[in-house]
Amino acid sequence: MNSRVAGTVNGFLIALMFALALWAIDALPAGARVAIHWGLDGQPNRWMGKWPGLLFIPVLAVFLAWLASAFPQGLASPGKRALAADGRRALFCCVIVTQAVAQAVIALVALGRW
């Protein structure tokens, strides 16, 4: 995967997560709580306020993007080979896509649209 394409896709997804979070925060009433974890039975069992509950994943994505840029060679245990650059970029894209899906689910559940 080309680094420019990966960076563009990741940046777009992170911006989309922030936009979705801010849209949901604006649509929720003051004092609303957001489900952030569900049990095996599909029922929510962890709650947060709307601001931290909806902004946690996008902020985490920005931190992970910074971490990936701070350590472009990746991290490997001594004596182990690091993952190739294409593999690291593809893996990071998968992480960001997973975070974007989780962000969408949390926002839609909070708004009662799921």
PDB file as gemmi writes it, atoms N, CA and C in Angstrom:
CRYST1    1.000    1.000    1.000  90.00  90.00  90.00 P 1                      
ATOM      1  N   MET A   1       0.844  -1.168   0.000  1.00  0.00           N  
ATOM      2  CA  MET A   1       0.000   0.000   0.000  1.00  0.00           C  
ATOM      3  C   MET A   1       0.890   1.232   0.000  1.00  0.00           C  
ATOM      4  N   ASN A   2       0.622   2.145  -0.881  1.00  0.00           N  
ATOM      5  CA  ASN A   2       1.353   3.390  -1.015  1.00  0.00           C  
ATOM      6  C   ASN A   2       1.152   4.238   0.240  1.00  0.00           C  
ATOM      7  N   SER A   3       2.220   4.859   0.741  1.00  0.00           N  
ATOM      8  CA  SER A   3       2.119   5.635   1.978  1.00  0.00           C  
ATOM      9  C   SER A   3       1.225   6.862   1.813  1.00  0.00           C  
ATOM     10  N   ARG A   4       1.217   7.456   0.634  1.00  0.00           N  
ATOM     11  CA  ARG A   4       0.355   8.619   0.401  1.00  0.00           C  
ATOM     12  C   ARG A   4      -1.117   8.221   0.426  1.00  0.00           C  
ATOM     13  N   VAL A   5      -1.443   7.105  -0.209  1.00  0.00           N  
ATOM     14  CA  VAL A   5      -2.825   6.615  -0.211  1.00  0.00           C  
ATOM     15  C   VAL A   5      -3.245   6.246   1.205  1.00  0.00           C  
ATOM     16  N   ALA A   6      -2.375   5.536   1.922  1.00  0.00           N  
ATOM     17  CA  ALA A   6      -2.686   5.129   3.294  1.00  0.00           C  
ATOM     18  C   ALA A   6      -2.902   6.346   4.182  1.00  0.00           C  
ATOM     19  N   GLY A   7      -2.044   7.338   4.078  1.00  0.00           N  
ATOM     20  CA  GLY A   7      -2.192   8.550   4.876  1.00  0.00           C  
ATOM     21  C   GLY A   7      -3.462   9.300   4.561  1.00  0.00           C  
ATOM     22  N   THR A   8      -3.816   9.369   3.281  1.00  0.00           N  
ATOM     23  CA  THR A   8      -5.039  10.051   2.868  1.00  0.00           C  
ATOM     24  C   THR A   8      -6.270   9.327   3.397  1.00  0.00           C  
ATOM     25  N   VAL A   9      -6.293   8.012   3.252  1.00  0.00           N  
ATOM     26  CA  VAL A   9      -7.432   7.221   3.738  1.00  0.00           C  
ATOM     27  C   VAL A   9      -7.549   7.354   5.251  1.00  0.00           C  
ATOM     28  N   ASN A  10      -6.446   7.214   5.957  1.00  0.00           N  
ATOM     29  CA  ASN A  10      -6.478   7.319   7.414  1.00  0.00           C  
ATOM     30  C   ASN A  10      -6.911   8.716   7.862  1.00  0.00           C  
ATOM     31  N   GLY A  11      -6.390   9.745   7.235  1.00  0.00           N  
ATOM     32  CA  GLY A  11      -6.779  11.108   7.574  1.00  0.00           C  
ATOM     33  C   GLY A  11      -8.256  11.361   7.320  1.00  0.00           C  
ATOM     34  N   PHE A  12      -8.766  10.857   6.203  1.00  0.00           N  
ATOM     35  CA  PHE A  12     -10.193  11.003   5.892  1.00  0.00           C  
ATOM     36  C   PHE A  12     -11.045  10.294   6.940  1.00  0.00           C  
ATOM     37  N   LEU A  13     -10.663   9.074   7.312  1.00  0.00           N  
ATOM     38  CA  LEU A  13     -11.440   8.320   8.299  1.00  0.00           C  
ATOM     39  C   LEU A  13     -11.414   8.984   9.675  1.00  0.00           C  
ATOM     40  N   ILE A  14     -10.274   9.520  10.061  1.00  0.00           N  
ATOM     41  CA  ILE A  14     -10.181  10.205  11.351  1.00  0.00           C  
ATOM     42  C   ILE A  14     -11.049  11.468  11.335  1.00  0.00           C  
ATOM     43  N   ALA A  15     -11.002  12.226  10.253  1.00  0.00           N  
ATOM     44  CA  ALA A  15     -11.860  13.418  10.139  1.00  0.00           C  
ATOM     45  C   ALA A  15     -13.335  13.023  10.164  1.00  0.00           C  
ATOM     46  N   LEU A  16     -13.673  11.930   9.510  1.00  0.00           N  
ATOM     47  CA  LEU A  16     -15.049  11.435   9.507  1.00  0.00           C  
ATOM     48  C   LEU A  16     -15.488  11.036  10.921  1.00  0.00           C  
ATOM     49  N   MET A  17     -14.583  10.411  11.680  1.00  0.00           N  
ATOM     50  CA  MET A  17     -14.916  10.043  13.062  1.00  0.00           C  
ATOM     51  C   MET A  17     -15.192  11.281  13.914  1.00  0.00           C  
ATOM     52  N   PHE A  18     -14.358  12.313  13.757  1.00  0.00           N  
ATOM     53  CA  PHE A  18     -14.598  13.549  14.509  1.00  0.00           C  
ATOM     54  C   PHE A  18     -15.912  14.204  14.084  1.00  0.00           C  
ATOM     55  N   ALA A  19     -16.191  14.228  12.795  1.00  0.00           N  
ATOM     56  CA  ALA A  19     -17.439  14.829  12.310  1.00  0.00           C  
ATOM     57  C   ALA A  19     -18.645  14.075  12.856  1.00  0.00           C  
ATOM     58  N   LEU A  20     -18.595  12.761  12.829  1.00  0.00           N  
ATOM     59  CA  LEU A  20     -19.685  11.940  13.352  1.00  0.00           C  
ATOM     60  C   LEU A  20     -19.857  12.171  14.851  1.00  0.00           C  
ATOM     61  N   ALA A  21     -18.759  12.240  15.583  1.00  0.00           N  
ATOM     62  CA  ALA A  21     -18.831  12.472  17.031  1.00  0.00           C  
ATOM     63  C   ALA A  21     -19.448  13.832  17.330  1.00  0.00           C  
ATOM     64  N   LEU A  22     -19.007  14.866  16.641  1.00  0.00           N  
ATOM     65  CA  LEU A  22     -19.538  16.206  16.899  1.00  0.00           C  
ATOM     66  C   LEU A  22     -21.001  16.319  16.493  1.00  0.00           C  
ATOM     67  N   TRP A  23     -21.388  15.653  15.413  1.00  0.00           N  
ATOM     68  CA  TRP A  23     -22.787  15.636  14.990  1.00  0.00           C  
ATOM     69  C   TRP A  23     -23.654  14.967  16.056  1.00  0.00           C  
ATOM     70  N   ALA A  24     -23.201  13.823  16.569  1.00  0.00           N  
ATOM     71  CA  ALA A  24     -23.970  13.101  17.585  1.00  0.00           C  
ATOM     72  C   ALA A  24     -24.018  13.887  18.896  1.00  0.00           C  
ATOM     73  N   ILE A  25     -22.909  14.520  19.275  1.00  0.00           N  
ATOM     74  CA  ILE A  25     -22.883  15.319  20.502  1.00  0.00           C  
ATOM     75  C   ILE A  25     -23.889  16.449  20.413  1.00  0.00           C  
ATOM     76  N   ASP A  26     -23.946  17.093  19.250  1.00  0.00           N  
ATOM     77  CA  ASP A  26     -24.885  18.197  19.053  1.00  0.00           C  
ATOM     78  C   ASP A  26     -26.334  17.713  19.097  1.00  0.00           C  
ATOM     79  N   ALA A  27     -26.587  16.512  18.595  1.00  0.00           N  
ATOM     80  CA  ALA A  27     -27.954  15.992  18.531  1.00  0.00           C  
ATOM     81  C   ALA A  27     -28.437  15.440  19.874  1.00  0.00           C  
ATOM     82  N   LEU A  28     -27.534  15.077  20.768  1.00  0.00           N  
ATOM     83  CA  LEU A  28     -27.921  14.510  22.061  1.00  0.00           C  
ATOM     84  C   LEU A  28     -28.257  15.618  23.061  1.00  0.00           C  
ATOM     85  N   PRO A  29     -29.210  15.361  23.951  1.00  0.00           N  
ATOM     86  CA  PRO A  29     -29.534  16.368  24.965  1.00  0.00           C  
ATOM     87  C   PRO A  29     -28.429  16.503  26.002  1.00  0.00           C  
ATOM     88  N   ALA A  30     -28.448  17.609  26.717  1.00  0.00           N  
ATOM     89  CA  ALA A  30     -27.463  17.835  27.779  1.00  0.00           C  
ATOM     90  C   ALA A  30     -27.602  16.744  28.833  1.00  0.00           C  
ATOM     91  N   GLY A  31     -26.479  16.262  29.330  1.00  0.00           N  
ATOM     92  CA  GLY A  31     -26.484  15.234  30.355  1.00  0.00           C  
ATOM     93  C   GLY A  31     -26.703  13.821  29.837  1.00  0.00           C  
ATOM     94  N   ALA A  32     -26.749  13.645  28.530  1.00  0.00           N  
ATOM     95  CA  ALA A  32     -26.964  12.314  27.960  1.00  0.00           C  
ATOM     96  C   ALA A  32     -25.752  11.432  28.232  1.00  0.00           C  
ATOM     97  N   ARG A  33     -26.011  10.140  28.399  1.00  0.00           N  
ATOM     98  CA  ARG A  33     -24.938   9.166  28.567  1.00  0.00           C  
ATOM     99  C   ARG A  33     -24.887   8.291  27.321  1.00  0.00           C  
ATOM    100  N   VAL A  34     -23.686   7.820  27.007  1.00  0.00           N  
ATOM    101  CA  VAL A  34     -23.448   7.035  25.796  1.00  0.00           C  
ATOM    102  C   VAL A  34     -22.958   5.650  26.196  1.00  0.00           C  
ATOM    103  N   ALA A  35     -23.574   4.609  25.626  1.00  0.00           N  
ATOM    104  CA  ALA A  35     -23.107   3.245  25.861  1.00  0.00           C  
ATOM    105  C   ALA A  35     -21.793   3.050  25.121  1.00  0.00           C  
ATOM    106  N   ILE A  36     -20.787   2.544  25.832  1.00  0.00           N  
ATOM    107  CA  ILE A  36     -19.480   2.340  25.199  1.00  0.00           C  
ATOM    108  C   ILE A  36     -19.047   0.887  25.210  1.00  0.00           C  
ATOM    109  N   HIS A  37     -19.811   0.022  25.893  1.00  0.00           N  
ATOM    110  CA  HIS A  37     -19.454  -1.391  25.944  1.00  0.00           C  
ATOM    111  C   HIS A  37     -20.729  -2.201  26.080  1.00  0.00           C  
ATOM    112  N   TRP A  38     -20.747  -3.342  25.381  1.00  0.00           N  
ATOM    113  CA  TRP A  38     -21.905  -4.216  25.418  1.00  0.00           C  
ATOM    114  C   TRP A  38     -21.465  -5.593  25.878  1.00  0.00           C  
ATOM    115  N   GLY A  39     -22.322  -6.262  26.645  1.00  0.00           N  
ATOM    116  CA  GLY A  39     -22.035  -7.605  27.124  1.00  0.00           C  
ATOM    117  C   GLY A  39     -22.332  -8.641  26.058  1.00  0.00           C  
ATOM    118  N   LEU A  40     -22.116  -9.906  26.393  1.00  0.00           N  
ATOM    119  CA  LEU A  40     -22.375 -10.999  25.457  1.00  0.00           C  
ATOM    120  C   LEU A  40     -23.845 -11.097  25.082  1.00  0.00           C  
ATOM    121  N   ASP A  41     -24.726 -10.612  25.960  1.00  0.00           N  
ATOM    122  CA  ASP A  41     -26.152 -10.652  25.674  1.00  0.00           C  
ATOM    123  C   ASP A  41     -26.602  -9.490  24.794  1.00  0.00           C  
ATOM    124  N   GLY A  42     -25.675  -8.605  24.409  1.00  0.00           N  
ATOM    125  CA  GLY A  42     -25.990  -7.480  23.532  1.00  0.00           C  
ATOM    126  C   GLY A  42     -26.517  -6.261  24.266  1.00  0.00           C  
ATOM    127  N   GLN A  43     -26.549  -6.312  25.586  1.00  0.00           N  
ATOM    128  CA  GLN A  43     -27.037  -5.189  26.386  1.00  0.00           C  
ATOM    129  C   GLN A  43     -25.862  -4.320  26.826  1.00  0.00           C  
ATOM    130  N   PRO A  44     -26.032  -2.986  26.780  1.00  0.00           N  
ATOM    131  CA  PRO A  44     -24.945  -2.108  27.224  1.00  0.00           C  
ATOM    132  C   PRO A  44     -24.661  -2.303  28.705  1.00  0.00           C  
ATOM    133  N   ASN A  45     -23.373  -2.317  29.059  1.00  0.00           N  
ATOM    134  CA  ASN A  45     -23.003  -2.459  30.465  1.00  0.00           C  
ATOM    135  C   ASN A  45     -21.954  -1.445  30.918  1.00  0.00           C  
ATOM    136  N   ARG A  46     -21.551  -0.530  30.061  1.00  0.00           N  
ATOM    137  CA  ARG A  46     -20.645   0.558  30.423  1.00  0.00           C  
ATOM    138  C   ARG A  46     -21.154   1.836  29.758  1.00  0.00           C  
ATOM    139  N   TRP A  47     -21.140   2.920  30.524  1.00  0.00           N  
ATOM    140  CA  TRP A  47     -21.666   4.195  30.049  1.00  0.00           C  
ATOM    141  C   TRP A  47     -20.665   5.313  30.321  1.00  0.00           C  
ATOM    142  N   MET A  48     -20.716   6.364  29.488  1.00  0.00           N  
ATOM    143  CA  MET A  48     -19.906   7.577  29.698  1.00  0.00           C  
ATOM    144  C   MET A  48     -20.767   8.778  29.334  1.00  0.00           C  
ATOM    145  N   GLY A  49     -20.309   9.943  29.735  1.00  0.00           N  
ATOM    146  CA  GLY A  49     -20.951  11.177  29.296  1.00  0.00           C  
ATOM    147  C   GLY A  49     -20.793  11.310  27.782  1.00  0.00           C  
ATOM    148  N   LYS A  50     -21.607  12.148  27.171  1.00  0.00           N  
ATOM    149  CA  LYS A  50     -21.587  12.209  25.700  1.00  0.00           C  
ATOM    150  C   LYS A  50     -20.269  12.730  25.135  1.00  0.00           C  
ATOM    151  N   TRP A  51     -19.639  13.715  25.779  1.00  0.00           N  
ATOM    152  CA  TRP A  51     -18.381  14.240  25.236  1.00  0.00           C  
ATOM    153  C   TRP A  51     -17.252  13.213  25.289  1.00  0.00           C  
ATOM    154  N   PRO A  52     -16.936  12.660  26.459  1.00  0.00           N  
ATOM    155  CA  PRO A  52     -15.851  11.673  26.453  1.00  0.00           C  
ATOM    156  C   PRO A  52     -16.221  10.390  25.724  1.00  0.00           C  
ATOM    157  N   GLY A  53     -17.488   9.995  25.798  1.00  0.00           N  
ATOM    158  CA  GLY A  53     -17.911   8.752  25.159  1.00  0.00           C  
ATOM    159  C   GLY A  53     -17.815   8.792  23.650  1.00  0.00           C  
ATOM    160  N   LEU A  54     -18.077   9.956  23.073  1.00  0.00           N  
ATOM    161  CA  LEU A  54     -18.044  10.061  21.612  1.00  0.00           C  
ATOM    162  C   LEU A  54     -16.714  10.557  21.065  1.00  0.00           C  
ATOM    163  N   LEU A  55     -15.908  11.201  21.884  1.00  0.00           N  
ATOM    164  CA  LEU A  55     -14.623  11.712  21.385  1.00  0.00           C  
ATOM    165  C   LEU A  55     -13.438  10.805  21.713  1.00  0.00           C  
ATOM    166  N   PHE A  56     -13.648   9.778  22.530  1.00  0.00           N  
ATOM    167  CA  PHE A  56     -12.531   8.911  22.915  1.00  0.00           C  
ATOM    168  C   PHE A  56     -11.904   8.223  21.698  1.00  0.00           C  
ATOM    169  N   ILE A  57     -12.704   7.621  20.849  1.00  0.00           N  
ATOM    170  CA  ILE A  57     -12.159   6.854  19.716  1.00  0.00           C  
ATOM    171  C   ILE A  57     -11.446   7.765  18.712  1.00  0.00           C  
ATOM    172  N   PRO A  58     -12.025   8.919  18.312  1.00  0.00           N  
ATOM    173  CA  PRO A  58     -11.253   9.775  17.390  1.00  0.00           C  
ATOM    174  C   PRO A  58      -9.939  10.285  17.986  1.00  0.00           C  
ATOM    175  N   VAL A  59      -9.941  10.623  19.260  1.00  0.00           N  
ATOM    176  CA  VAL A  59      -8.702  11.087  19.899  1.00  0.00           C  
ATOM    177  C   VAL A  59      -7.686   9.945  19.955  1.00  0.00           C  
ATOM    178  N   LEU A  60      -8.154   8.729  20.252  1.00  0.00           N  
ATOM    179  CA  LEU A  60      -7.272   7.568  20.241  1.00  0.00           C  
ATOM    180  C   LEU A  60      -6.692   7.348  18.839  1.00  0.00           C  
ATOM    181  N   ALA A  61      -7.503   7.541  17.801  1.00  0.00           N  
ATOM    182  CA  ALA A  61      -7.024   7.375  16.426  1.00  0.00           C  
ATOM    183  C   ALA A  61      -5.927   8.391  16.101  1.00  0.00           C  
ATOM    184  N   VAL A  62      -6.093   9.630  16.558  1.00  0.00           N  
ATOM    185  CA  VAL A  62      -5.055  10.651  16.339  1.00  0.00           C  
ATOM    186  C   VAL A  62      -3.777  10.266  17.069  1.00  0.00           C  
ATOM    187  N   PHE A  63      -3.900   9.770  18.306  1.00  0.00           N  
ATOM    188  CA  PHE A  63      -2.723   9.336  19.058  1.00  0.00           C  
ATOM    189  C   PHE A  63      -2.016   8.188  18.341  1.00  0.00           C  
ATOM    190  N   LEU A  64      -2.781   7.220  17.838  1.00  0.00           N  
ATOM    191  CA  LEU A  64      -2.172   6.094  17.129  1.00  0.00           C  
ATOM    192  C   LEU A  64      -1.508   6.546  15.830  1.00  0.00           C  
ATOM    193  N   ALA A  65      -2.101   7.525  15.150  1.00  0.00           N  
ATOM    194  CA  ALA A  65      -1.474   8.063  13.930  1.00  0.00           C  
ATOM    195  C   ALA A  65      -0.155   8.747  14.277  1.00  0.00           C  
ATOM    196  N   TRP A  66      -0.158   9.495  15.382  1.00  0.00           N  
ATOM    197  CA  TRP A  66       1.086  10.125  15.819  1.00  0.00           C  
ATOM    198  C   TRP A  66       2.120   9.065  16.172  1.00  0.00           C  
ATOM    199  N   LEU A  67       1.699   8.029  16.887  1.00  0.00           N  
ATOM    200  CA  LEU A  67       2.608   6.964  17.278  1.00  0.00           C  
ATOM    201  C   LEU A  67       3.206   6.272  16.057  1.00  0.00           C  
ATOM    202  N   ALA A  68       2.377   6.035  15.042  1.00  0.00           N  
ATOM    203  CA  ALA A  68       2.868   5.395  13.820  1.00  0.00           C  
ATOM    204  C   ALA A  68       3.864   6.288  13.083  1.00  0.00           C  
ATOM    205  N   SER A  69       3.665   7.608  13.153  1.00  0.00           N  
ATOM    206  CA  SER A  69       4.612   8.501  12.487  1.00  0.00           C  
ATOM    207  C   SER A  69       5.878   8.699  13.325  1.00  0.00           C  
ATOM    208  N   ALA A  70       5.760   8.576  14.640  1.00  0.00           N  
ATOM    209  CA  ALA A  70       6.930   8.741  15.506  1.00  0.00           C  
ATOM    210  C   ALA A  70       7.872   7.543  15.417  1.00  0.00           C  
ATOM    211  N   PHE A  71       7.314   6.379  15.111  1.00  0.00           N  
ATOM    212  CA  PHE A  71       8.114   5.159  14.980  1.00  0.00           C  
ATOM    213  C   PHE A  71       7.855   4.539  13.609  1.00  0.00           C  
ATOM    214  N   PRO A  72       8.333   5.190  12.524  1.00  0.00           N  
ATOM    215  CA  PRO A  72       8.016   4.709  11.176  1.00  0.00           C  
ATOM    216  C   PRO A  72       8.569   3.314  10.879  1.00  0.00           C  
ATOM    217  N   GLN A  73       9.607   2.891  11.577  1.00  0.00           N  
ATOM    218  CA  GLN A  73      10.163   1.554  11.349  1.00  0.00           C  
ATOM    219  C   GLN A  73       9.390   0.506  12.124  1.00  0.00           C  
ATOM    220  N   GLY A  74       8.493   0.947  12.983  1.00  0.00           N  
ATOM    221  CA  GLY A  74       7.732   0.008  13.801  1.00  0.00           C  
ATOM    222  C   GLY A  74       8.533  -0.399  15.022  1.00  0.00           C  
ATOM    223  N   LEU A  75       7.901  -1.166  15.862  1.00  0.00           N  
ATOM    224  CA  LEU A  75       8.547  -1.644  17.072  1.00  0.00           C  
ATOM    225  C   LEU A  75       8.688  -3.155  16.984  1.00  0.00           C  
ATOM    226  N   ALA A  76       9.852  -3.657  17.257  1.00  0.00           N  
ATOM    227  CA  ALA A  76      10.082  -5.100  17.228  1.00  0.00           C  
ATOM    228  C   ALA A  76      10.898  -5.482  18.454  1.00  0.00           C  
ATOM    229  N   SER A  77      10.650  -6.662  18.940  1.00  0.00           N  
ATOM    230  CA  SER A  77      11.435  -7.170  20.069  1.00  0.00           C  
ATOM    231  C   SER A  77      12.869  -7.399  19.599  1.00  0.00           C  
ATOM    232  N   PRO A  78      13.829  -7.311  20.514  1.00  0.00           N  
ATOM    233  CA  PRO A  78      15.217  -7.579  20.127  1.00  0.00           C  
ATOM    234  C   PRO A  78      15.354  -8.978  19.524  1.00  0.00           C  
ATOM    235  N   GLY A  79      16.031  -9.048  18.417  1.00  0.00           N  
ATOM    236  CA  GLY A  79      16.233 -10.323  17.745  1.00  0.00           C  
ATOM    237  C   GLY A  79      15.104 -10.707  16.797  1.00  0.00           C  
ATOM    238  N   LYS A  80      14.042  -9.909  16.742  1.00  0.00           N  
ATOM    239  CA  LYS A  80      12.909 -10.199  15.866  1.00  0.00           C  
ATOM    240  C   LYS A  80      12.904  -9.203  14.709  1.00  0.00           C  
ATOM    241  N   ARG A  81      12.416  -9.645  13.575  1.00  0.00           N  
ATOM    242  CA  ARG A  81      12.300  -8.750  12.421  1.00  0.00           C  
ATOM    243  C   ARG A  81      11.039  -7.916  12.535  1.00  0.00           C  
ATOM    244  N   ALA A  82      11.147  -6.648  12.190  1.00  0.00           N  
ATOM    245  CA  ALA A  82       9.979  -5.766  12.198  1.00  0.00           C  
ATOM    246  C   ALA A  82       9.109  -6.059  10.985  1.00  0.00           C  
ATOM    247  N   LEU A  83       7.842  -5.744  11.092  1.00  0.00           N  
ATOM    248  CA  LEU A  83       6.909  -5.908   9.985  1.00  0.00           C  
ATOM    249  C   LEU A  83       7.303  -4.951   8.862  1.00  0.00           C  
ATOM    250  N   ALA A  84       7.187  -5.393   7.626  1.00  0.00           N  
ATOM    251  CA  ALA A  84       7.536  -4.552   6.478  1.00  0.00           C  
ATOM    252  C   ALA A  84       6.654  -3.305   6.447  1.00  0.00           C  
ATOM    253  N   ALA A  85       7.154  -2.248   5.800  1.00  0.00           N  
ATOM    254  CA  ALA A  85       6.436  -0.972   5.759  1.00  0.00           C  
ATOM    255  C   ALA A  85       5.036  -1.125   5.171  1.00  0.00           C  
ATOM    256  N   ASP A  86       4.898  -1.877   4.076  1.00  0.00           N  
ATOM    257  CA  ASP A  86       3.569  -2.077   3.494  1.00  0.00           C  
ATOM    258  C   ASP A  86       2.639  -2.784   4.472  1.00  0.00           C  
ATOM    259  N   GLY A  87       3.159  -3.738   5.183  1.00  0.00           N  
ATOM    260  CA  GLY A  87       2.361  -4.460   6.172  1.00  0.00           C  
ATOM    261  C   GLY A  87       1.930  -3.566   7.319  1.00  0.00           C  
ATOM    262  N   ARG A  88       2.840  -2.691   7.778  1.00  0.00           N  
ATOM    263  CA  ARG A  88       2.489  -1.764   8.860  1.00  0.00           C  
ATOM    264  C   ARG A  88       1.406  -0.798   8.412  1.00  0.00           C  
ATOM    265  N   ARG A  89       1.535  -0.273   7.192  1.00  0.00           N  
ATOM    266  CA  ARG A  89       0.520   0.658   6.695  1.00  0.00           C  
ATOM    267  C   ARG A  89      -0.827  -0.028   6.549  1.00  0.00           C  
ATOM    268  N   ALA A  90      -0.838  -1.230   6.012  1.00  0.00           N  
ATOM    269  CA  ALA A  90      -2.091  -1.969   5.836  1.00  0.00           C  
ATOM    270  C   ALA A  90      -2.713  -2.304   7.193  1.00  0.00           C  
ATOM    271  N   LEU A  91      -1.898  -2.706   8.139  1.00  0.00           N  
ATOM    272  CA  LEU A  91      -2.400  -3.023   9.469  1.00  0.00           C  
ATOM    273  C   LEU A  91      -2.980  -1.785  10.135  1.00  0.00           C  
ATOM    274  N   PHE A  92      -2.298  -0.651  10.013  1.00  0.00           N  
ATOM    275  CA  PHE A  92      -2.793   0.582  10.609  1.00  0.00           C  
ATOM    276  C   PHE A  92      -4.108   1.003   9.959  1.00  0.00           C  
ATOM    277  N   CYS A  93      -4.229   0.840   8.651  1.00  0.00           N  
ATOM    278  CA  CYS A  93      -5.498   1.147   7.983  1.00  0.00           C  
ATOM    279  C   CYS A  93      -6.620   0.273   8.530  1.00  0.00           C  
ATOM    280  N   CYS A  94      -6.337  -0.995   8.772  1.00  0.00           N  
ATOM    281  CA  CYS A  94      -7.349  -1.902   9.344  1.00  0.00           C  
ATOM    282  C   CYS A  94      -7.760  -1.440  10.735  1.00  0.00           C  
ATOM    283  N   VAL A  95      -6.799  -0.982  11.526  1.00  0.00           N  
ATOM    284  CA  VAL A  95      -7.111  -0.488  12.870  1.00  0.00           C  
ATOM    285  C   VAL A  95      -8.004   0.743  12.780  1.00  0.00           C  
ATOM    286  N   ILE A  96      -7.687   1.664  11.894  1.00  0.00           N  
ATOM    287  CA  ILE A  96      -8.476   2.886  11.752  1.00  0.00           C  
ATOM    288  C   ILE A  96      -9.881   2.563  11.238  1.00  0.00           C  
ATOM    289  N   VAL A  97      -9.996   1.648  10.294  1.00  0.00           N  
ATOM    290  CA  VAL A  97     -11.324   1.251   9.793  1.00  0.00           C  
ATOM    291  C   VAL A  97     -12.140   0.632  10.927  1.00  0.00           C  
ATOM    292  N   THR A  98     -11.522  -0.213  11.734  1.00  0.00           N  
ATOM    293  CA  THR A  98     -12.221  -0.823  12.866  1.00  0.00           C  
ATOM    294  C   THR A  98     -12.683   0.246  13.855  1.00  0.00           C  
ATOM    295  N   GLN A  99     -11.833   1.220  14.113  1.00  0.00           N  
ATOM    296  CA  GLN A  99     -12.215   2.315  15.006  1.00  0.00           C  
ATOM    297  C   GLN A  99     -13.365   3.130  14.413  1.00  0.00           C  
ATOM    298  N   ALA A 100     -13.340   3.364  13.108  1.00  0.00           N  
ATOM    299  CA  ALA A 100     -14.407   4.129  12.459  1.00  0.00           C  
ATOM    300  C   ALA A 100     -15.738   3.390  12.564  1.00  0.00           C  
ATOM    301  N   VAL A 101     -15.721   2.086  12.376  1.00  0.00           N  
ATOM    302  CA  VAL A 101     -16.952   1.296  12.507  1.00  0.00           C  
ATOM    303  C   VAL A 101     -17.460   1.359  13.950  1.00  0.00           C  
ATOM    304  N   ALA A 102     -16.565   1.200  14.919  1.00  0.00           N  
ATOM    305  CA  ALA A 102     -16.971   1.287  16.326  1.00  0.00           C  
ATOM    306  C   ALA A 102     -17.544   2.661  16.644  1.00  0.00           C  
ATOM    307  N   GLN A 103     -16.924   3.719  16.109  1.00  0.00           N  
ATOM    308  CA  GLN A 103     -17.414   5.077  16.328  1.00  0.00           C  
ATOM    309  C   GLN A 103     -18.817   5.233  15.760  1.00  0.00           C  
ATOM    310  N   ALA A 104     -19.047   4.708  14.565  1.00  0.00           N  
ATOM    311  CA  ALA A 104     -20.369   4.804  13.942  1.00  0.00           C  
ATOM    312  C   ALA A 104     -21.414   4.061  14.766  1.00  0.00           C  
ATOM    313  N   VAL A 105     -21.078   2.872  15.239  1.00  0.00           N  
ATOM    314  CA  VAL A 105     -22.024   2.095  16.048  1.00  0.00           C  
ATOM    315  C   VAL A 105     -22.352   2.825  17.342  1.00  0.00           C  
ATOM    316  N   ILE A 106     -21.343   3.335  18.030  1.00  0.00           N  
ATOM    317  CA  ILE A 106     -21.576   4.041  19.290  1.00  0.00           C  
ATOM    318  C   ILE A 106     -22.444   5.272  19.057  1.00  0.00           C  
ATOM    319  N   ALA A 107     -22.157   6.041  18.014  1.00  0.00           N  
ATOM    320  CA  ALA A 107     -22.939   7.250  17.738  1.00  0.00           C  
ATOM    321  C   ALA A 107     -24.378   6.902  17.360  1.00  0.00           C  
ATOM    322  N   LEU A 108     -24.573   5.902  16.528  1.00  0.00           N  
ATOM    323  CA  LEU A 108     -25.926   5.536  16.107  1.00  0.00           C  
ATOM    324  C   LEU A 108     -26.739   4.961  17.259  1.00  0.00           C  
ATOM    325  N   VAL A 109     -26.111   4.173  18.112  1.00  0.00           N  
ATOM    326  CA  VAL A 109     -26.816   3.649  19.289  1.00  0.00           C  
ATOM    327  C   VAL A 109     -27.187   4.787  20.225  1.00  0.00           C  
ATOM    328  N   ALA A 110     -26.278   5.743  20.429  1.00  0.00           N  
ATOM    329  CA  ALA A 110     -26.558   6.875  21.305  1.00  0.00           C  
ATOM    330  C   ALA A 110     -27.722   7.701  20.788  1.00  0.00           C  
ATOM    331  N   LEU A 111     -27.844   7.807  19.482  1.00  0.00           N  
ATOM    332  CA  LEU A 111     -28.932   8.588  18.890  1.00  0.00           C  
ATOM    333  C   LEU A 111     -30.210   7.783  18.745  1.00  0.00           C  
ATOM    334  N   GLY A 112     -30.160   6.509  19.092  1.00  0.00           N  
ATOM    335  CA  GLY A 112     -31.346   5.665  18.979  1.00  0.00           C  
ATOM    336  C   GLY A 112     -31.686   5.273  17.557  1.00  0.00           C  
ATOM    337  N   ARG A 113     -30.720   5.301  16.685  1.00  0.00           N  
ATOM    338  CA  ARG A 113     -30.952   4.951  15.270  1.00  0.00           C  
ATOM    339  C   ARG A 113     -30.450   3.583  14.920  1.00  0.00           C  
ATOM    340  N   TRP A 114     -30.059   2.828  15.928  1.00  0.00           N  
ATOM    341  CA  TRP A 114     -29.610   1.438  15.681  1.00  0.00           C  
ATOM    342  C   TRP A 114     -30.313   0.536  16.642  1.00  0.00           C  
TER     343      TRP A 114                                                      
END                                                                             
